[in-house]
Amino acid sequence: MRTIYYNGAVYTGELPLREAFVEQDGVFVYAGSNEEAVKMAETGDQLVDLQGNFVCSGFNDSHMHLLGFGNALSCAPLSAHTGSLKEMLSCLKEFL
């Protein structure tokens, strides 16, 4: 049996955030869109609506990397858009 978690803001260690994830036998087998996660559902699987809540792995060594991640979420991800000024401005417009 799998558990399908959907309708959330799921941090996988990389941006962008995902909407959903699927767990099977204690292992994450999928992280991505709500649509794809729900398509995976079979008879007997449990579906859990995260109601838009944020999900982050519980494994954390607690020396403030999580705080840095939270801060990074409030910043436009310009490092991936350094090809041109036009590209950076487009990224800023999308972020705002």
A tleap script that builds the chain and sets N, CA, C and O, in Angstrom:
source leaprc.protein.ff14SB
mol = sequence {
  NMET ARG THR ILE TYR TYR ASN GLY ALA VAL
  TYR THR GLY GLU LEU PRO LEU ARG GLU ALA
  PHE VAL GLU GLN ASP GLY VAL PHE VAL TYR
  ALA GLY SER ASN GLU GLU ALA VAL LYS MET
  ALA GLU THR GLY ASP GLN LEU VAL ASP LEU
  GLN GLY ASN PHE VAL CYS SER GLY PHE ASN
  ASP SER HIE MET HIE LEU LEU GLY PHE GLY
  ASN ALA LEU SER CYS ALA PRO LEU SER ALA
  HIE THR GLY SER LEU LYS GLU MET LEU SER
  CYS LEU LYS GLU PHE CLEU
}
set mol.1.N position { 0.836 -1.183 0.000 }
set mol.1.CA position { 0.000 0.000 0.000 }
set mol.1.C position { 0.881 1.247 0.000 }
set mol.1.O position { 1.923 1.296 0.653 }
set mol.2.N position { 0.440 2.232 -0.738 }
set mol.2.CA position { 1.147 3.509 -0.796 }
set mol.2.C position { 0.289 4.590 -0.163 }
set mol.2.O position { -0.929 4.455 -0.047 }
set mol.3.N position { 0.945 5.657 0.239 }
set mol.3.CA position { 0.231 6.843 0.690 }
set mol.3.C position { 0.597 7.972 -0.258 }
set mol.3.O position { 1.773 8.252 -0.492 }
set mol.4.N position { -0.428 8.615 -0.798 }
set mol.4.CA position { -0.245 9.697 -1.757 }
set mol.4.C position { -0.641 10.999 -1.072 }
set mol.4.O position { -1.798 11.199 -0.701 }
set mol.5.N position { 0.332 11.867 -0.915 }
set mol.5.CA position { 0.120 13.175 -0.300 }
set mol.5.C position { 0.059 14.199 -1.430 }
set mol.5.O position { 0.962 14.255 -2.265 }
set mol.6.N position { -0.994 15.008 -1.461 }
set mol.6.CA position { -1.167 15.958 -2.553 }
set mol.6.C position { -1.652 17.300 -2.013 }
set mol.6.O position { -2.034 17.413 -0.848 }
set mol.7.N position { -1.632 18.319 -2.880 }
set mol.7.CA position { -2.111 19.655 -2.550 }
set mol.7.C position { -1.253 20.300 -1.469 }
set mol.7.O position { -1.775 20.903 -0.531 }
set mol.8.N position { 0.066 20.171 -1.605 }
set mol.8.CA position { 0.966 20.762 -0.627 }
set mol.8.C position { 2.040 21.611 -1.281 }
set mol.8.O position { 2.023 21.848 -2.489 }
set mol.9.N position { 2.970 22.061 -0.462 }
set mol.9.CA position { 4.175 22.757 -0.907 }
set mol.9.C position { 5.328 21.923 -0.363 }
set mol.9.O position { 5.714 22.068 0.796 }
set mol.10.N position { 5.870 21.054 -1.199 }
set mol.10.CA position { 6.803 20.016 -0.752 }
set mol.10.C position { 8.237 20.396 -1.124 }
set mol.10.O position { 8.553 20.575 -2.300 }
set mol.11.N position { 9.102 20.518 -0.112 }
set mol.11.CA position { 10.514 20.825 -0.340 }
set mol.11.C position { 11.293 19.522 -0.440 }
set mol.11.O position { 11.268 18.700 0.476 }
set mol.12.N position { 11.990 19.339 -1.569 }
set mol.12.CA position { 12.760 18.112 -1.804 }
set mol.12.C position { 14.263 18.328 -1.671 }
set mol.12.O position { 15.044 17.394 -1.855 }
set mol.13.N position { 14.666 19.539 -1.356 }
set mol.13.CA position { 16.082 19.881 -1.343 }
set mol.13.C position { 16.449 20.728 -2.538 }
set mol.13.O position { 17.549 21.274 -2.615 }
set mol.14.N position { 15.516 20.835 -3.475 }
set mol.14.CA position { 15.714 21.642 -4.678 }
set mol.14.C position { 14.449 22.439 -4.951 }
set mol.14.O position { 13.343 21.999 -4.636 }
set mol.15.N position { 14.623 23.614 -5.539 }
set mol.15.CA position { 13.476 24.401 -5.979 }
set mol.15.C position { 13.232 24.091 -7.441 }
set mol.15.O position { 14.187 23.735 -8.131 }
set mol.16.N position { 12.040 24.200 -7.953 }
set mol.16.CA position { 10.852 24.696 -7.271 }
set mol.16.C position { 10.254 23.656 -6.332 }
set mol.16.O position { 10.573 22.469 -6.402 }
set mol.17.N position { 9.380 24.132 -5.454 }
set mol.17.CA position { 8.660 23.226 -4.570 }
set mol.17.C position { 7.766 22.318 -5.397 }
set mol.17.O position { 7.315 22.705 -6.475 }
set mol.18.N position { 7.508 21.131 -4.910 }
set mol.18.CA position { 6.595 20.191 -5.569 }
set mol.18.C position { 5.229 20.289 -4.894 }
set mol.18.O position { 5.112 20.817 -3.788 }
set mol.19.N position { 4.210 19.785 -5.558 }
set mol.19.CA position { 2.849 19.811 -5.017 }
set mol.19.C position { 2.500 18.548 -4.250 }
set mol.19.O position { 1.635 18.573 -3.375 }
set mol.20.N position { 3.160 17.451 -4.567 }
set mol.20.CA position { 2.730 16.154 -4.042 }
set mol.20.C position { 3.914 15.206 -3.921 }
set mol.20.O position { 4.966 15.415 -4.526 }
set mol.21.N position { 3.717 14.150 -3.120 }
set mol.21.CA position { 4.699 13.069 -3.063 }
set mol.21.C position { 3.995 11.768 -2.731 }
set mol.21.O position { 2.887 11.758 -2.195 }
set mol.22.N position { 4.663 10.670 -3.062 }
set mol.22.CA position { 4.114 9.335 -2.829 }
set mol.22.C position { 5.121 8.559 -1.994 }
set mol.22.O position { 6.315 8.540 -2.291 }
set mol.23.N position { 4.616 7.919 -0.942 }
set mol.23.CA position { 5.446 7.111 -0.045 }
set mol.23.C position { 4.983 5.668 -0.128 }
set mol.23.O position { 3.785 5.387 -0.101 }
set mol.24.N position { 5.938 4.757 -0.229 }
set mol.24.CA position { 5.631 3.327 -0.260 }
set mol.24.C position { 6.658 2.605 0.605 }
set mol.24.O position { 7.861 2.706 0.368 }
set mol.25.N position { 6.178 1.883 1.599 }
set mol.25.CA position { 7.048 1.122 2.506 }
set mol.25.C position { 8.148 1.990 3.114 }
set mol.25.O position { 9.294 1.559 3.244 }
set mol.26.N position { 7.782 3.228 3.488 }
set mol.26.CA position { 8.735 4.121 4.136 }
set mol.26.C position { 9.701 4.815 3.206 }
set mol.26.O position { 10.631 5.481 3.661 }
set mol.27.N position { 9.494 4.668 1.899 }
set mol.27.CA position { 10.396 5.259 0.910 }
set mol.27.C position { 9.609 6.226 0.025 }
set mol.27.O position { 8.501 5.916 -0.414 }
set mol.28.N position { 10.189 7.394 -0.231 }
set mol.28.CA position { 9.576 8.332 -1.162 }
set mol.28.C position { 9.826 7.814 -2.576 }
set mol.28.O position { 10.975 7.691 -3.001 }
set mol.29.N position { 8.757 7.513 -3.300 }
set mol.29.CA position { 8.909 6.963 -4.647 }
set mol.29.C position { 8.577 7.975 -5.739 }
set mol.29.O position { 8.822 7.721 -6.918 }
set mol.30.N position { 8.019 9.119 -5.350 }
set mol.30.CA position { 7.680 10.145 -6.334 }
set mol.30.C position { 7.526 11.479 -5.621 }
set mol.30.O position { 7.026 11.536 -4.498 }
set mol.31.N position { 7.953 12.544 -6.272 }
set mol.31.CA position { 7.682 13.915 -5.834 }
set mol.31.C position { 7.471 14.740 -7.087 }
set mol.31.O position { 8.322 14.754 -7.977 }
set mol.32.N position { 6.346 15.423 -7.161 }
set mol.32.CA position { 6.057 16.208 -8.355 }
set mol.32.C position { 4.686 16.833 -8.292 }
set mol.32.O position { 4.293 17.389 -7.266 }
set mol.33.N position { 3.960 16.743 -9.386 }
set mol.33.CA position { 2.666 17.415 -9.504 }
set mol.33.C position { 1.542 16.615 -8.858 }
set mol.33.O position { 1.624 15.395 -8.716 }
set mol.34.N position { 0.488 17.334 -8.470 }
set mol.34.CA position { -0.714 16.686 -7.946 }
set mol.34.C position { -1.269 15.700 -8.964 }
set mol.34.O position { -1.604 14.563 -8.633 }
set mol.35.N position { -1.360 16.154 -10.203 }
set mol.35.CA position { -1.961 15.340 -11.264 }
set mol.35.C position { -1.254 13.995 -11.416 }
set mol.35.O position { -1.901 12.949 -11.462 }
set mol.36.N position { 0.069 14.028 -11.492 }
set mol.36.CA position { 0.820 12.783 -11.679 }
set mol.36.C position { 0.746 11.891 -10.444 }
set mol.36.O position { 0.657 10.670 -10.568 }
set mol.37.N position { 0.783 12.485 -9.264 }
set mol.37.CA position { 0.726 11.689 -8.033 }
set mol.37.C position { -0.611 10.972 -7.915 }
set mol.37.O position { -0.652 9.783 -7.599 }
set mol.38.N position { -1.696 11.678 -8.163 }
set mol.38.CA position { -3.028 11.081 -8.031 }
set mol.38.C position { -3.255 10.023 -9.106 }
set mol.38.O position { -3.975 9.053 -8.868 }
set mol.39.N position { -2.653 10.192 -10.285 }
set mol.39.CA position { -2.748 9.175 -11.340 }
set mol.39.C position { -2.163 7.840 -10.891 }
set mol.39.O position { -2.568 6.785 -11.381 }
set mol.40.N position { -1.209 7.885 -9.956 }
set mol.40.CA position { -0.548 6.667 -9.484 }
set mol.40.C position { -1.432 5.850 -8.546 }
set mol.40.O position { -1.122 4.695 -8.254 }
set mol.41.N position { -2.532 6.439 -8.070 }
set mol.41.CA position { -3.372 5.782 -7.062 }
set mol.41.C position { -3.977 4.486 -7.582 }
set mol.41.O position { -4.478 4.414 -8.704 }
set mol.42.N position { -3.916 3.466 -6.732 }
set mol.42.CA position { -4.534 2.177 -7.005 }
set mol.42.C position { -5.444 1.829 -5.834 }
set mol.42.O position { -5.375 2.461 -4.780 }
set mol.43.N position { -6.287 0.838 -6.017 }
set mol.43.CA position { -7.166 0.386 -4.947 }
set mol.43.C position { -6.344 0.065 -3.708 }
set mol.43.O position { -5.348 -0.655 -3.781 }
set mol.44.N position { -6.766 0.601 -2.576 }
set mol.44.CA position { -6.077 0.350 -1.313 }
set mol.44.C position { -5.090 1.432 -0.925 }
set mol.44.O position { -4.675 1.501 0.232 }
set mol.45.N position { -4.703 2.285 -1.874 }
set mol.45.CA position { -3.798 3.379 -1.541 }
set mol.45.C position { -4.544 4.427 -0.726 }
set mol.45.O position { -5.747 4.626 -0.899 }
set mol.46.N position { -3.823 5.085 0.154 }
set mol.46.CA position { -4.410 6.143 0.973 }
set mol.46.C position { -4.051 7.489 0.354 }
set mol.46.O position { -2.898 7.719 -0.009 }
set mol.47.N position { -5.033 8.376 0.234 }
set mol.47.CA position { -4.798 9.724 -0.280 }
set mol.47.C position { -4.933 10.714 0.868 }
set mol.47.O position { -5.899 10.668 1.629 }
set mol.48.N position { -3.956 11.611 0.989 }
set mol.48.CA position { -3.953 12.600 2.063 }
set mol.48.C position { -3.857 13.991 1.446 }
set mol.48.O position { -2.888 14.305 0.754 }
set mol.49.N position { -4.871 14.828 1.700 }
set mol.49.CA position { -4.879 16.210 1.228 }
set mol.49.C position { -4.070 17.052 2.213 }
set mol.49.O position { -4.454 17.182 3.376 }
set mol.50.N position { -2.966 17.617 1.763 }
set mol.50.CA position { -2.111 18.430 2.630 }
set mol.50.C position { -2.664 19.837 2.850 }
set mol.50.O position { -2.114 20.595 3.649 }
set mol.51.N position { -3.726 20.189 2.163 }
set mol.51.CA position { -4.429 21.464 2.326 }
set mol.51.C position { -3.496 22.666 2.204 }
set mol.51.O position { -3.629 23.650 2.933 }
set mol.52.N position { -2.554 22.570 1.273 }
set mol.52.CA position { -1.646 23.683 1.010 }
set mol.52.C position { -0.500 23.829 1.992 }
set mol.52.O position { 0.288 24.767 1.878 }
set mol.53.N position { -0.389 22.925 2.954 }
set mol.53.CA position { 0.659 23.034 3.966 }
set mol.53.C position { 2.038 22.710 3.406 }
set mol.53.O position { 2.172 21.981 2.424 }
set mol.54.N position { 3.055 23.266 4.048 }
set mol.54.CA position { 4.453 23.072 3.679 }
set mol.54.C position { 4.957 21.761 4.266 }
set mol.54.O position { 4.678 21.452 5.425 }
set mol.55.N position { 5.700 20.981 3.471 }
set mol.55.CA position { 6.273 19.711 3.931 }
set mol.55.C position { 7.781 19.753 3.696 }
set mol.55.O position { 8.250 20.061 2.600 }
set mol.56.N position { 8.524 19.436 4.749 }
set mol.56.CA position { 9.982 19.374 4.674 }
set mol.56.C position { 10.414 18.146 5.452 }
set mol.56.O position { 9.824 17.824 6.484 }
set mol.57.N position { 11.419 17.470 4.978 }
set mol.57.CA position { 11.899 16.275 5.652 }
set mol.57.C position { 12.137 16.540 7.136 }
set mol.57.O position { 12.632 17.601 7.515 }
set mol.58.N position { 11.782 15.573 7.963 }
set mol.58.CA position { 11.979 15.703 9.398 }
set mol.58.C position { 13.414 15.494 9.817 }
set mol.58.O position { 13.770 15.802 10.955 }
set mol.59.N position { 14.252 14.978 8.930 }
set mol.59.CA position { 15.658 14.776 9.269 }
set mol.59.C position { 16.371 16.105 9.124 }
set mol.59.O position { 16.452 16.663 8.030 }
set mol.60.N position { 16.882 16.604 10.225 }
set mol.60.CA position { 17.466 17.935 10.252 }
set mol.60.C position { 18.500 17.963 11.360 }
set mol.60.O position { 18.188 17.611 12.498 }
set mol.61.N position { 19.715 18.371 11.058 }
set mol.61.CA position { 20.742 18.399 12.102 }
set mol.61.C position { 20.689 19.677 12.928 }
set mol.61.O position { 21.526 19.874 13.808 }
set mol.62.N position { 19.742 20.527 12.664 }
set mol.62.CA position { 19.385 21.725 13.433 }
set mol.62.C position { 20.517 22.726 13.642 }
set mol.62.O position { 20.563 23.379 14.685 }
set mol.63.N position { 21.411 22.862 12.702 }
set mol.63.CA position { 22.389 23.936 12.858 }
set mol.63.C position { 22.141 25.075 11.870 }
set mol.63.O position { 23.074 25.639 11.298 }
set mol.64.N position { 20.889 25.390 11.689 }
set mol.64.CA position { 20.393 26.581 11.017 }
set mol.64.C position { 20.318 26.533 9.492 }
set mol.64.O position { 19.998 27.553 8.882 }
set mol.65.N position { 20.593 25.412 8.854 }
set mol.65.CA position { 20.387 25.351 7.410 }
set mol.65.C position { 18.915 25.555 7.078 }
set mol.65.O position { 18.591 26.156 6.054 }
set mol.66.N position { 18.025 25.065 7.926 }
set mol.66.CA position { 16.594 25.228 7.682 }
set mol.66.C position { 16.219 26.706 7.696 }
set mol.66.O position { 15.394 27.139 6.892 }
set mol.67.N position { 16.811 27.481 8.593 }
set mol.67.CA position { 16.559 28.917 8.635 }
set mol.67.C position { 17.024 29.577 7.335 }
set mol.67.O position { 16.336 30.436 6.785 }
set mol.68.N position { 18.188 29.169 6.856 }
set mol.68.CA position { 18.696 29.701 5.595 }
set mol.68.C position { 17.790 29.351 4.429 }
set mol.68.O position { 17.588 30.162 3.525 }
set mol.69.N position { 17.242 28.137 4.450 }
set mol.69.CA position { 16.306 27.732 3.394 }
set mol.69.C position { 15.062 28.608 3.426 }
set mol.69.O position { 14.602 29.078 2.385 }
set mol.70.N position { 14.517 28.828 4.618 }
set mol.70.CA position { 13.335 29.686 4.748 }
set mol.70.C position { 13.605 31.078 4.211 }
set mol.70.O position { 12.758 31.662 3.535 }
set mol.71.N position { 14.766 31.603 4.506 }
set mol.71.CA position { 15.148 32.915 3.999 }
set mol.71.C position { 15.255 32.893 2.474 }
set mol.71.O position { 14.831 33.839 1.810 }
set mol.72.N position { 15.815 31.830 1.921 }
set mol.72.CA position { 15.975 31.719 0.467 }
set mol.72.C position { 14.631 31.692 -0.258 }
set mol.72.O position { 14.544 32.136 -1.403 }
set mol.73.N position { 13.586 31.180 0.386 }
set mol.73.CA position { 12.264 31.138 -0.243 }
set mol.73.C position { 11.707 32.536 -0.489 }
set mol.73.O position { 10.844 32.720 -1.347 }
set mol.74.N position { 12.198 33.527 0.266 }
set mol.74.CA position { 11.696 34.889 0.104 }
set mol.74.C position { 12.502 35.680 -0.927 }
set mol.74.O position { 12.270 36.875 -1.108 }
set mol.75.N position { 13.441 35.027 -1.597 }
set mol.75.CA position { 14.304 35.689 -2.582 }
set mol.75.C position { 14.061 35.115 -3.976 }
set mol.75.O position { 13.793 33.925 -4.139 }
set mol.76.N position { 14.161 35.979 -4.962 }
set mol.76.CA position { 14.041 35.513 -6.347 }
set mol.76.C position { 15.248 34.639 -6.691 }
set mol.76.O position { 16.377 35.006 -6.363 }
set mol.77.N position { 15.039 33.493 -7.345 }
set mol.77.CA position { 16.141 32.572 -7.675 }
set mol.77.C position { 16.923 33.032 -8.906 }
set mol.77.O position { 16.851 32.404 -9.963 }
set mol.78.N position { 17.661 34.117 -8.767 }
set mol.78.CA position { 18.360 34.699 -9.913 }
set mol.78.C position { 19.586 33.918 -10.347 }
set mol.78.O position { 20.026 34.059 -11.488 }
set mol.79.N position { 20.148 33.102 -9.477 }
set mol.79.CA position { 21.377 32.389 -9.842 }
set mol.79.C position { 21.185 31.478 -11.052 }
set mol.79.O position { 22.139 31.203 -11.781 }
set mol.80.N position { 19.975 31.017 -11.265 }
set mol.80.CA position { 19.705 30.153 -12.416 }
set mol.80.C position { 19.449 30.968 -13.685 }
set mol.80.O position { 19.310 30.401 -14.769 }
set mol.81.N position { 19.386 32.299 -13.553 }
set mol.81.CA position { 19.026 33.159 -14.686 }
set mol.81.C position { 20.081 34.244 -14.882 }
set mol.81.O position { 19.770 35.431 -14.788 }
set mol.82.N position { 21.292 33.859 -15.145 }
set mol.82.CA position { 22.369 34.836 -15.288 }
set mol.82.C position { 22.801 35.034 -16.734 }
set mol.82.O position { 23.842 35.638 -16.989 }
set mol.83.N position { 22.020 34.538 -17.675 }
set mol.83.CA position { 22.393 34.640 -19.085 }
set mol.83.C position { 22.306 36.043 -19.644 }
set mol.83.O position { 23.120 36.430 -20.483 }
set mol.84.N position { 21.318 36.818 -19.183 }
set mol.84.CA position { 21.159 38.168 -19.714 }
set mol.84.C position { 20.308 38.990 -18.751 }
set mol.84.O position { 19.614 38.450 -17.889 }
set mol.85.N position { 20.380 40.296 -18.919 }
set mol.85.CA position { 19.562 41.191 -18.104 }
set mol.85.C position { 18.078 40.926 -18.365 }
set mol.85.O position { 17.274 40.936 -17.434 }
set mol.86.N position { 17.719 40.692 -19.612 }
set mol.86.CA position { 16.328 40.415 -19.975 }
set mol.86.C position { 15.815 39.173 -19.241 }
set mol.86.O position { 14.693 39.165 -18.734 }
set mol.87.N position { 16.638 38.129 -19.187 }
set mol.87.CA position { 16.265 36.889 -18.506 }
set mol.87.C position { 16.077 37.127 -17.004 }
set mol.87.O position { 15.139 36.607 -16.400 }
set mol.88.N position { 16.978 37.918 -16.407 }
set mol.88.CA position { 16.873 38.208 -14.979 }
set mol.88.C position { 15.630 39.038 -14.674 }
set mol.88.O position { 14.948 38.781 -13.682 }
set mol.89.N position { 15.326 40.025 -15.507 }
set mol.89.CA position { 14.129 40.841 -15.303 }
set mol.89.C position { 12.865 40.006 -15.434 }
set mol.89.O position { 11.907 40.200 -14.685 }
set mol.90.N position { 12.863 39.085 -16.378 }
set mol.90.CA position { 11.724 38.185 -16.549 }
set mol.90.C position { 11.523 37.329 -15.300 }
set mol.90.O position { 10.393 37.127 -14.854 }
set mol.91.N position { 12.620 36.829 -14.741 }
set mol.91.CA position { 12.554 36.025 -13.522 }
set mol.91.C position { 11.993 36.848 -12.365 }
set mol.91.O position { 11.157 36.366 -11.601 }
set mol.92.N position { 12.457 38.095 -12.239 }
set mol.92.CA position { 11.962 38.966 -11.166 }
set mol.92.C position { 10.471 39.233 -11.309 }
set mol.92.O position { 9.739 39.197 -10.319 }
set mol.93.N position { 10.013 39.501 -12.527 }
set mol.93.CA position { 8.587 39.738 -12.757 }
set mol.93.C position { 7.765 38.520 -12.370 }
set mol.93.O position { 6.707 38.653 -11.755 }
set mol.94.N position { 8.244 37.333 -12.726 }
set mol.94.CA position { 7.534 36.094 -12.391 }
set mol.94.C position { 7.503 35.881 -10.880 }
set mol.94.O position { 6.490 35.445 -10.334 }
set mol.95.N position { 8.609 36.189 -10.205 }
set mol.95.CA position { 8.701 35.993 -8.759 }
set mol.95.C position { 7.754 36.928 -8.017 }
set mol.95.O position { 7.106 36.528 -7.049 }
set mol.96.N position { 7.679 38.172 -8.476 }
set mol.96.CA position { 6.841 39.166 -7.801 }
set mol.96.C position { 5.393 38.959 -8.147 }
set mol.96.O position { 4.533 39.701 -7.673 }
savepdb mol mol.pdb
quit
